[in-house]
Amino acid sequence: MPNKLLFIALIFPLFLSAQIKVDLTIHIPKKTSDSLFISGNFNDWNPNNNTFNLKQKDSLTYFISMNLPQGNQEFKITRGSWDKAESKIDGKPIANRTINLNVDTTMNIDVANWNDNFKQVKEEYHFGDHVHVVDSAFFMPQLNKHRQVWIYLPKDYSKLKKKYPVIYMQDGQNLFHANPPRADEWAVDTVMDSLIREGSKEMIIVGIDHGGKDRLKEYNPYDSQYGKGEGKAYVQFLVETLKPYIDSRYRTLKDVKNTSIAGSSMGGLISMYAIAEYPKVFGSAGVFSPAFWLAPKIYDEVTARLTSLKNSKVFFVAGDKEGAAMVRDMKKVYDILNPDGKNKNIVLLEKEDGKHTEWFWHREFVPFYKFIAK
C-alpha cells in the first residue's frame, strides 16, 4: 500500500499540470445588453456555452476565469451567436485568437467591433458540377428534423455503369470547395479529384449538414452539459434512413467493406461511435481531432465492442497544437483498439503542426483516403 500511495503522489501533479488557469479581461467598444461568451476549440466553438459566459465588471469590461488544457488554444469572443462575433474595426472578420498555455496566464483583450454592426453581404457560393445537393431538407424521422444532404460523384459517374464505395461525412456545410473560396472548408472534392487523377480508387462522398446550435447534442450519443445526447438517433438515421436512400438512388457498393464514415471534432466522436455501434454497416472510420473529452463513455463503448470491431479499419489523427488533452484522449481509444500496436487496420497519426481547423483536416484527408482505399 505505501508504494501505491507513493506512485499516486508522484503522478498526481502530472494530472494537475494538464490544466492551466486562464484569467481573461475583455474590453468592448460600446455598452451591450447581450451576454458575452468565449468560444474556442476547447468547447467545440460553441458561441453561447454557459460554462464560458463572461462576467460583467462594468459597462465596457468583462471577465472570465477558466481552466483550459495545456497547449495551443484558439478562440473568439461572441455575443451569443456567430452572427454577433467580434470583428475588426471595419467589420471584417478577425483571425482566431491564439494562446499557448504552459503556465497560469492573464490576458487583456480589446474587442474592436462586432460583425452585426455592419451590413453583411451574403455570399452566393457555387460548387463543382460533380457536387450536388441530394435534398435541401431531407427528413430525419429519428430526430423529427430536416437537414441538407450533399453528394460528391466521381467525374466519370455518368459515363460508366460501375458501382462505387461510399464515405458518409459529417459537417456537410464545410466539406466541399466553394467559389468564392471559404476559409473553413475541407475541399474534399478537390482532394478526391487529385487522388483519382493519380490513380486512386474512386468513391462517392455523402455529406450531412450539422444542426447548428444542436450540433453538440446531435453528434454526442451521451448526455452532457450541453443537453440530452441525440447521437444515437442521429446514427440510426444514417443507418436506417439515409444509407438505404442513397443505395437505392445511386450506384453504390453497399457492403460493409465499401462503406466508411468520417468527421472531425464532434464529427470525429460520432464517427467513432457509429463504427462501434454498427460495425456490420461501417467498415472503416476517419476520426479527425475527436472531441472525446465531451463523451468519456466512449471508452467503455469501444471496450465493450472490441470483438465486433476486430475487422474494422479506424484512422485517428490529431495535432499537437490542439492541446495535450486532445492527443491524450485520442491515444486512449487507439490503445483500447490496438494495445500492442500490431494491428495495421488501426492507425494513429500525431502531427506536430496540426491545429483544430479545416486546413489540417483537408491535408490529412489524403492519408485517410489512401488508408481506406487499400
Sequence and secondary structure as in RCSB ss.txt:
>XXXX:A:sequence
MPNKLLFIALIFPLFLSAQIKVDLTIHIPKKTSDSLFISGNFNDWNPNNNTFNLKQKDSLTYFISMNLPQGNQEF
KITRGSWDKAESKIDGKPIANRTINLNVDTTMNIDVANWNDNFKQVKEEYHFGDHVHVVDSAFFMPQLNKHRQVW
IYLPKDYSKLKKKYPVIYMQDGQNLFHANPPRADEWAVDTVMDSLIREGSKEMIIVGIDHGGKDRLKEYNPYDSQ
YGKGEGKAYVQFLVETLKPYIDSRYRTLKDVKNTSIAGSSMGGLISMYAIAEYPKVFGSAGVFSPAFWLAPKIYD
EVTARLTSLKNSKVFFVAGDKEGAAMVRDMKKVYDILNPDGKNKNIVLLEKEDGKHTEWFWHREFVPFYKFIAK
>XXXX:A:secstr
 HHHHHHHHHHHHHHHHTEEEEEEEEE SS  SS  EEEEGGGTT TT GGGB EEEETTEEEEEEEEESEEEEE
EEESSSGGGBEE TTS B   EEEEESS EEEEEE  EEGGGS       EE TTEEEEEEEEEETTTTEEEEEE
EE  TTTTT    B EEEES GGGTS EES  SS   HHHHHHHHHHTT    EEEEE   GGGHHHHT SS BT
TBS  HHHHHHIIIIIIHHHHHHHS B  SGGGEEEEEETHHHHHHHHHHHH TTT SEEEEES  GGG THHHH
HHHHTTTTTTT EEEEEEEGGG HHHHHHHHHHHHHH TTS  TTEEEEEETT  SSHHHHHHHHHHHHHHHH 
